[in-house]
Amino acid sequence: MSARDTAVIVGQLKDREEAIDALYRVGLGLDLRDTQLLASALAADAELDSRSAAAERERAAP
C-alpha cells in the first residue's frame, strides 16, 4: 500500500468518525434537550422540520 493510499484511507476514516460523532451529538442533544449540544452537530444554516413526524404521531394516537 502506498503512502497516498494510506492517506486516502485515513481521510475517509476521519470523515466517517466525524459523521458518527455528529449523529451521537444529535441524539444526545435531543435526549437531554441540550440545544447547544444539538447545535454543535449541525451546520450553521441547518433547518429541522419535524412536522411530518408530528403528523404521524397524531394519526397513530389512540
Order of alpha helices (4+ residues) and beta strands (2+ residues): alpha-alpha-alpha
